[in-house]
Amino acid sequence: TPTKTPTPSVAAPTPVPEASLESVTPNNVDVSTGSKDVALNGRNLTGTRQVLVGGKNVSFFVLDSLTIFATITSNIPAGTHNVSIISATNKTLTLSNALTVR
């Protein structure tokens, strides 16, 4: 009887958990005296690719899976803006009217 050669099993890739964006703190900043950092709070934020405020790219860093710090500068016009991230899985998550810039 011939010996069967075992077929190597291929493990399915581990799915990346979906991110969620829950709040912006503080939700009101005055950039007339310089840039301000705000915290974007959510879940599974590691790997975030982009942060947008009012549709404009802003500098950011991911502190951990729950918090991103974004820098708001005077290039963001005064007004109330949507805050969005592009997640590690390329999904756009948006909080409508989440940040007021003065």
Buried (B, 14 or more C-beta within 10 A) or exposed (E): EEEEEEEEEEEEEEEEEEBEBEEBEEBEBEBEEEBBEBBBBBEBBBEBEEBBBBEEEBEBEBEEBBBBBBBBBEEBEEEEBBBBBBBBEEEEBEBEEBBBBE
